[in-house]
Amino acid sequence: MIGLFPNTFGQNFVHLDQEIYVIPTPETPLTIFIDSPVEVTISLSDNEIETILGQTSSGKFVIYYEDYDFVDGTKLIAKYVDNDQKEWKDISIFSKKTSYEFWKKYESMPTARTEIVSVVVDKKIYVIGGYDIDKNGLNVVEAFDVENNSWEVITPLPKKIHHVSAVTHNEKIYVIGGYDCCKPLDDVFIFDTKMNSWQKGPSLPTPRGALTAQVINDKIYVLGGQNKVSLSTNEVLDISTGLWETKQNMPTPREHLASAVVDEKLYVIGGRDLNPGNNLAKNERYDPDSDSWETLEDMPTPRGGISAATLNDTIFVFGGETWTETYAKNEQYIPDIGWFSRQPMNMPRHGLAASTVGEEIFVIGGGIAAGISLSKINESYSYKNNLDSPLLENEIFNSYNTNPQYEEGGGCLIATAAYGSELTPQVQMLREIRDNQLLQTESGTVFIGMFNDIYYSFSPTIADMERENPMFKEVVKLAITPMISTLSLMENAESESEVLSIGLSVIALNLGMYLGIPSIVVVGLRRII
């Protein structure tokens, strides 16, 4: 994108949310989203004539099929002309190829947590339970309003729990099993989203945590999990009667697994056997009508601590962990066709939640490092492929942010090379400050954009030198450690003004350390000499 340039007197953004838009149809208008604090003009161009459609200051604009004679390559232009007659604009194009994939950032979850679950009611995503950095269970429930990009706090769970599963039925949320500290639970809590109240449901026959659940035809299927051992248990709650019954067990016992429903058949994917060193790639399909299982093609990457969601009748599996590594993996399963690797998450995570609203899968929270770690991350993934073959990877349009800070691995090249891993606390802290403080404000976003233009002009070279020369690596680590320590102050910045004030203080502090103190020492030595 060519927008996102600050002028001399302030901040003016014109930034469209995609690089390629699918041409609207008579049945489906297109809503475009624009990052701009000022009113912008929207126009279309065939490279010769520019047609103005209108103006907007709301951050979004709807384009209808009847607005223009759309063809492949039609340009979409969003622009603003300032008082000095300087033009700020961003340009995208339209294509008839209805194939794309991209990630998009949304408002961060208020409470950082992991080992959570999410469900959707009326375009609101309810994120339930989890635990904190001390492994304390949480009764927190927070709902994300997709249309307004905002969060609200919901009536807490009756109990502090984590590693639960949850489903929805008739605007009620069923929260099932989990752990209370380390004890597997048989609890079923039912939340009425209209009455905003909780009640106890029929107890789960087999207490367990790290399980999965789905709804098919007014019945809740609860599968797998852990109770001292990994379970293959398949228990079904008939919502109309409140009675449980046991069905055919899964072929493979497992926990920390994921599941999804396509065409009224239940797919159970991945998971592990008691620890991250025993990750599984199993993919098994259950037919409720025949009460039978079928073994399918394994997932390409064995992993547990994952989450799955469906989009356009295909299944996407996100995240996961081993003993030492957290995955950013995003692998798609198209039933009866096979597996495909898709664009990974921007931050590796495990113990995360995933839910679909409209044409987006929202992937929320989870731990960013193996073991106990947390995040507030809230981003969505969109994918559509109406081409002849799902194998046409070169036809997939990646229209997320093309800045290097969003590349897999996080972009902290010098610090990662100095400390030896992207999972070290120092590198994770830098990423958290970038994602949770700087990129949540306009001034922070501007700073990151300008910083990256400079930083990525030399950081790959420095990082390569560190890897090739251990002594140089130690020198760099010694040099950047004080700076990273001062940057921890930014974790306290929660508003635009705090990002500016604390940010300027940190800059001043580092100028004093790296320029002021050495200058004083040099002047003092010269006087002595």
Secondary structure, DSSP 8 states (H G I E B T S, - for coil): ------BTTB----EES-SEEE---SS--EEEEEE-SS-EEEEEE-SS-EEEEEEESSSEEEE-GGGS---TT-EEEEEEE-TT--EEEEEEEEES--EEEEEEE----SS-BBS-EEEEETTEEEEE--B-TT--BB--EEEEETTTTEEEE----SS-BBS-EEEEETTEEEEE--EETTEE---EEEEETTTTEEEE----SS--BS-EEEEETTEEEEE--BSSSB---EEEEETTTTEEEE----SS--BS-EEEEETTEEEEE--BSSSGGGB---EEEEETTTTEEEE----SS--BS-EEEEETTEEEEE--B-SS-B---EEEEETTTEEEE----SS--BS-EEEEETTEEEEE--BSSSSS--B--EEEEEEEE-SS-TT-GGG-EE-S--SGGGSTT-S-HHHHHHHS-TTSHHHHHHHHHHHHTGGGSHHHHHHHHHHHHHHHHHHHHHHHHHHH-HHHHHHHHHHHHHHHHHHGGGGG--SHHHHHHHHHHHHHHHHIIIIIHHHHHHHHHHHH-
